[in-house]
Amino acid sequence: MNPKSGLVAGLLFVLAVPASAEVYRNVDAYGNVTFSDEPSEGAEAVEVKPVTTITLPKPEVVQETEKLREEVQREGAAYENVSFVYPDNNQAFYSGSGDIQFEVTSTPGLQPGHKYEVTLDGQPVGQSASGTVTVSNVFRGTHKARVHIVDEDGVQVKTGPSISFTVHRPSVAN
């Protein structure tokens, strides 16, 4: 074997050792736990999971995202407002089946490809281009609803104020 190749192999071994360094856990007489990369009396080796790394997007991708956000804001600026016509804020009503018909409007009206989207308690429950969204089997109690205008990709371009309403439904007990 060539002396140079032995030297190279030795150097590679020495350089590889820190990459596989172990971590040791030690508990002293008072219950204090310490971790170290050097073994000590009574210490046990701990298996350490590999470190998670995250690759950040390239600046060009971030700039494209910012351009898309500005475009969505411009689309949203085309609408003065979007709001509920029915139900009114803080309205309470009876609904035996729990079906609620939301009526929404915007100024100006919807652009081609856009829809109204109603969310109930933070969850999307329906979309419509007509201004009417019916939601079935809404549980009794007080709920928050919000209306959004979404573009053809489902991106929210305008959001209206939220409303609260209370649904009264008959129960087995009454």
N, C-alpha and C positions, 0 to 999 in steps of 0.2 A: 504494500500500500504506500502511496506517495505521502511524504510528510505534510505536504500542503493540504491534501484532501483530508487528512486526519485533523489538521488545525481548523479547516473550514467546518467539518462535521462537529467538532467540539464547540466552535463558536455558535453554530446553529442550535445546538442543544442548550447552551447557556442562554441564548436569546429566547428560546421557546419556553423555558421554565417560568419566567414571570407571567406569561400569558395564561398559564394554567395554575396560578397561585391559589392556595386554599385559604379559607376563612375559618378561624377557630372561635368557638364560643366557650366562655369560662364563667362560672358562677362562684363567687367568693363565699366565705363563711357567713357574711351578712345578707346574702341573697342578691347582691349586685351583679348584674350581667354585663360582661364586656366582650367585645369582639376584637379580633386581632388577626393580622396576617402571619403572625409568628406563633408556633405552638408553645404551650406552657403546661405545667403540671395540672392534670385534671381537665384540660380543655378537650373539647370534642370538635371534630371537623364538621363544618356546615356546608351543605350543598347550596351554591348560589346559582340562581337562574340567570341565563344570559340577559344582558341589558337590551331593552327595546330601543331601537333607533327610529327616528322619524325623518323622512326626506321632505324638506320644505319645497313648495312649488317654485318653479323658476319665476323670476320677476316678470317675464313676458306674460305668464299665465295670470299672475295677480293683476297686471295692468288690464288684460282682457276682461277679467271679472269686474274690475272697477268700471270699465266702459259699459258692460252689460247692466250694471247697477244704475249707472247714469241714464241709460236708455230706458230702463223700467221707470225711473223717477220722472223722465220726460213724458212717458205714456200716462203715468198716473196724474201728472200735472194737467193733462187734457181734461180731467174730470174735476169739477168744482166740488162735488160731494157725492156721497153714496149713503143711503140711510134706509131704515125700516119705515114702511107705511103702517104695517100691522105686524105684530102687536105693538101697542104703545109701551114706552118705558114704565116700569113698575105696575103694569096691568096684571090683574088676577082674573082668571076665567075657568070655567068648568069645561072639561073635555073627557067624556066617558071613555073614549077609545084611546085618548092620548095623542090623537092626530092634531098637528098644528100646521096651519098654512101661513107661511111667512110671505109678506108682500114687501118688495124692496123697489127702490127707484134711485136713479142717479141723474145728475145734471152735468153735462148733456147726457143723452141716452147712450147705450152701449155702442162701442165701436165694433166693426166686424171682427169676429173671432173671439171677442171677449164675452165673459159670463159673470153672473153674480154667483158668489159662493157664500153659503150660510154656515157658520160654525156655532155649535151648541156646546157650552161648557168647555170650550177650547178645541173641540173635535169637529172636523168638516162633516156635515150631514147632507149636503146636497148642493147642486149647481143648476142654474137655469139661465137661459137668455131671455125668458119672457118676463121675469120679475116676480115669479111665484115659485116658491119652494115649499113642498109639503113634506113634513117629517112625521113618521108614524111612531106610535107607542112611546111618547115622551113620558117619563115617570113623573108622578106628582111631586110637587115641591117647587122651589125657586131655582131658576136657571138664568144663565147669562148667554146672550146670543150676540153675534157680530156678523156684519156683512162685509164682504170683500169683492173687489172686481179683479178677476184673474184673466190673464191673456191666454192665447192658444196653447202655450206651453205649461199652463197651470201656475204661472208666477203671479203673485199678488201685486197689482199695480196701484190699487187704492183701497184704503180701509176706512170704514165708517165707524161711528161711535158705538160702543156696546150698549145693550139694553138688558134690563132684568125683567123677568115676568114670572108669575107663579101659576102653576097648573094644579087645579083641584080635580081629583078623580075619585069616583066611588071605590070603596074597598070592600072586602068580604065582611069586615067587622061592622060596617054601617050600611 
